[in-house]
Amino acid sequence: MNERFEQVLKLARGIVKTWDPKMKWMWGEALLGHALWKLDKLRGTTEFHAFLKNYCDYYVANPPAVNQSDTVAPALITYPMYLETKNPAYKALTDRCVDYIMNEPRLIEDSVNHLGNSPEGKIYPKSIWVDSLMMFSVFPSMYARIEVLPAMTDVAARQPRVMSKYLQDPATKLWYHSYWTKQKTHYPRRPIFWGRGNGWVVASLPMILDEIGEHPEKKTIETIFQDTCKAMLGIQRQDGGFETVLNKPGKTYRELSATALVAAGWFAGIRKGLLDKDTYLEPARRAYGLVVDALYEKDGVLHMPDISDPTIPMPLFPYLGYKLLPKRSDWSYGLAALLFAAIEEVRLLRQS
């Protein structure tokens, strides 16, 4: 393992040492747990499994709500832990997420209302969000491959095409945050492209492709991925990072969760032969290196800065909404993004 990977591993160890495993049953914590599991899988270890099992045990004792795409994502933790332990209670948690994915009413084509039937979903306009490519689609692609469920593979594989149809700008190939179905328009309405949202696209599509095999949607997903990566390459900052508003260079701020997600996706794209190594490897390494170099130590634990707060797409003043959103250290989803990037670089290096 290289020096940067050792830094990321130190970061991960600090997380499980200092965090309470009774994390929220929510998307960010789900991705962090999934990244820790993938880190163990990469290394052939079970170092982080006790932390993840404690998370599962807490929600066995305190059943969570599974009522939106963001609360489906924790199955990325419960299912791998079920496979390891065969604990039927972990299976029951996973089954609730599977049921939601397959049976939640569709809002537009094969995509669900992102906020589902949660309390906030009853208030916020019915809409699909770019976030769902990661939160709603990655788990079923993995679950369906292992459990051999073609119908579920179809659900996961169709999401990128539907999301691209309504959210990807045909001119720039960048992605809007959301599409409100009643109003029949994306939000923000004018071209404002959120950095982390585009990062979700670049990081999640290779994950889905890794799982669906030679599915009829494969070529479409590959094209969507390549178009998005080309668009992102053209707006990368000189320091290797990406801004929280991608198409306002120098006017917002660098956002390290987006930067790490893009690095993860680019490493994976090179590994899969979808991106030209001579074109993308150096930019991917600059992005990844920027995030690793930004880590700082406090009380013997590494921390990751410059992660923007959770974001809801709003119609009024969307540019200011993104620009003025605070950034903090150690948001779970930002940490997950960096772990994904570290994992994908090692996978690429092992392939070389």
Number of C-alpha atoms within 10 A of each C-alpha: 10 10 8 16 17 12 16 23 18 15 23 23 16 15 22 18 12 9 10 11 20 15 18 14 22 19 23 24 23 28 26 26 28 25 25 29 22 18 22 16 13 13 12 9 12 12 16 18 19 13 20 24 19 15 23 27 18 16 18 14 9 9 12 15 13 22 19 26 29 21 24 28 29 29 30 25 26 29 24 21 21 20 12 11 12 12 13 11 16 23 19 15 22 23 15 16 28 20 12 19 23 13 10 16 14 13 15 15 10 15 24 24 23 23 23 25 17 16 11 11 16 11 10 14 15 22 24 27 28 26 23 27 25 24 28 26 28 24 26 29 25 22 21 20 16 10 9 11 13 14 11 21 22 18 19 28 28 21 24 27 16 16 25 20 11 22 23 24 16 11 7 15 20 27 27 27 26 27 24 18 16 9 11 10 14 24 23 21 15 11 15 19 26 26 29 31 26 28 28 22 27 29 28 26 25 23 19 25 22 16 21 21 14 10 15 12 18 17 12 15 21 18 12 19 26 19 16 21 23 16 16 21 17 8 16 19 18 10 12 21 27 30 25 31 23 25 19 15 15 12 12 19 20 24 23 32 32 31 33 32 30 35 34 29 29 32 30 27 27 20 21 14 9 15 21 12 15 9 12 18 18 12 22 26 18 19 28 26 20 17 25 21 11 12 17 14 10 7 5 9 16 19 21 24 19 20 24 25 15 12 13 13 17 16 13 11 9 19 21 11 15 23 17 13 15 12 18 13 17 17 21 20 23 29 28 25 29 29 27 27 31 27 25 24 27 17 15 15 13 10 9 7
